[in-house]
Amino acid sequence: MIRVDCHMHTFASGDAVTTLDQLAQRVDEVGLDVVCITDHHEVSAAQLAQAERAINARIVVGEEIRTPAGEIIGLFLNERIPYVLPLDEVVGRIRAQGGVTYAPHPFDPIRNGMREHTLRRLHAEGQLDVIEIFNAKTAKDEFNQAAKAIADELGIPGAAGSDAHDPIDIGTAWVEMPDFDGPASFLEAIQHATVHGEYAPYPLRYPGANAHELYTPR
């Protein structure tokens, strides 16, 4: 069994600060075996981390992509997918790369995840592989529980991610699952995953009028 953080960010996301050196250090501290680097609209840092092999964990290249119907993550990508394309086109581009479609934080009202009707449509079309049922940045557990409920109802595997934007938060949510060696075996293995995680609010680096109402500093 291995430990996998399915959703986290590096400096390449633009709103995150984690360098690859800091990622390497944190991976050793928390004992992760696989890290899915899912930067916003960018795959360069993930590809660099994968190529340099300086991190004591396998790297899955991913991307969190904004669409008019909400954000979607592609895992096991080879190249960047542009943002603000229609959702169906993004899904097609993920599929064309042999990737996995992953719905992050779908019920969190303060973030732009895909909502229930979109999840149901993608599932009906056979285009949704994984639903994130625990996101460490989701302040109210009821939203994670809603994601778990629809994943259970639809028979879609559930995953967990720290959604870390800072080194300290890497590994605050993860899944324990059988090992895998590519997207097909990942989808098989994650059906046997156990979810672990705790709430870890975003640091308040970016001031806003209502930021204090959304997250409590750690």
N, C-alpha and C positions, 0 to 999 in steps of 0.2 A: 504494500500500500504506500502511496505517495501523497504529499501535501502540495496542493496547487492553489495559488491565488489567481483567480480567473480574470481579474479586472483591476488594473492599476496604471498610473501615469508617471511619466518622466518630464524633465524640463522641456522636451520637444512638444508637449501639449500646449505650451504657452501660458497656462494657468497653474502649472505645477513647477516644483523646484528640484525634484530629485535628480541627481546626477547618476551616471552609471556606476561610479565608484561608491556612492552612497547606497545604491541598490545592492551592490555586491556585499557591502558590509552588513546591511540589514538582512539580507537573505541568510547569511551565516548566523546572525543573532537569533532569528526566529525559526530556522530550520526548514525553510521551504525547499521543495524538490523541483518545482516548476513554477515559473512566473509568466503570466500572460501580460505582455506590455501592450496596452490598448490606448495609445495616445489619441488625442483629438485630431483627426484629419491628418495623421502623420504616421509613417512606419519607419522612418530613418533611424531613430534611436533603438528601436527593437531589432532592426536588422543589424545595426552595429554591435549591439550586445550579443546577438546570436553569433556573429562572425568572429568577434574577438575572443569568445569563450573564456572571459576573465571572471565570470560569475559562476559560483558553485551551485547552479541550478540550470535546468534547461529553460530556454526562452521560446515561448510561442509568440510569433509576430501577429499582432492584432491591430485593430483601429476602431475607435468609437466615432461613428459617422452621423452627423446631423442630417435629418431629412425633414420634409414638411409634415410627415406623419410621426415624427419622434425619432429619438436616437436608436441606432442599432450598432452592435459590435460584430465585426467579422474577425474570426480567428483563423489561424493558419493561412495568412495572406502572403503573397509574393510581391505585391505592389500596392501603392496608395490608391484609395478610391476617393474621388472628389466629393465634397459635401454639397448639400442643398440639391442634390439630384432627387428625383422621385424615389420613394422607398422601393418600389418594384425593380427599378433599374439598379439600385444599390444591391438589393438581394441577388439580382442576376449577375452582377459583377463579383460578388462574394462567391457565388456558386461557380462562376467561370474559372476562378482560381482554385477550386477544390476546397473552399473554406467552409466554416461552420457559422451559422447565423445564431446570434445570442442577443436576447432582449435584456438590457440593463435597466434596473430600478423602474419597472413599468408602472407602478402605482404611486410613486413618490410625487406629490402634487407640486413641489417646488423645482422639479427637474423634468427635462423634456424627454421622458421615456415614452415608448409606444403604449397606448392605452388599450383597454380590454378588447374593444371591437377590432382593433388592428391585430392584436395577438390572435384572436379567434379566426380572422380572415387568413392570416399567414398560415396558421395551423391547418385550416381547411384546404389550403392550396399545397400543403406539404412543404412549406418554405421556412418553417421555424424549428430550429434544432434544440435550443436550450433557453430556459428562462432563469434569470437571476432571482433566486428566492431569498437571498440574504445579501444586502448591500450595507457595508459598515457605515456609510454616510447617511442612511435613512434614519431620521430622528425618531419616528414613531414606528414601533414594531408592527402595528396593524397593517402598514403598507407592505412590509416584507411578508406578513402572513397572507395578505391578499394575493401576492405573487405566488406563494406556495400553493394556495388553494386552486388557482387557475392552472398551474402546472400539473397538479395532481388530477384535476378534472380532465384535462386534455391529454394526459399521459405523456407529458414532455419532461425530459430530465431537468432537474433543478441544479443551480450552481451558486457559488458565493464568491464575492470579490470585495477586497478592501476599498476599492475606488480611491486608493491612496494618491494624494498629490504632494505629500511630504514623506521623507524617509521613515519617520517614526510610525506612520500608519500602515506601512507595508506588512501584510500578514495579519491584520486585525480581523480579516474574514478569509476563509479558505475551505477547500473541500479535501477530504481524505478519500482516495479512490484508487482502484487498481492502476498500474502503470499502463502507458499507451505509447505508440510510436508514430502517430499521425492522426489526421482528422477522423477517419473511420473508426479506429480503435479508441480514440477519445470519446466518441459518441457512444460506443459500447461500454466503455469503462465508467463514464459518468452516470450511467443508469444505476450504478452500485455505489454512488458517492454518499458520504456523510458530511453534512454541512456544519461548520464551526464558525463562530464569529461573535463580535461585540461591537456596540456602537462606538464610533470614533469620529466626532464632529470635525468639520473642516476648521483649520486655524483661520482666524479673522485677519488675513493679510490684506483683503480688499474691502475697504470701508464702504458701507452703503447705508441708506436711510433706515432700513429695517433689518440690517444684518444681525443685530443683537436679538431680534425676535425669532430668527430662524435657527441659530445655532448657539450653543453655550460654549465658550472657550474651554479648552482642556487645561 
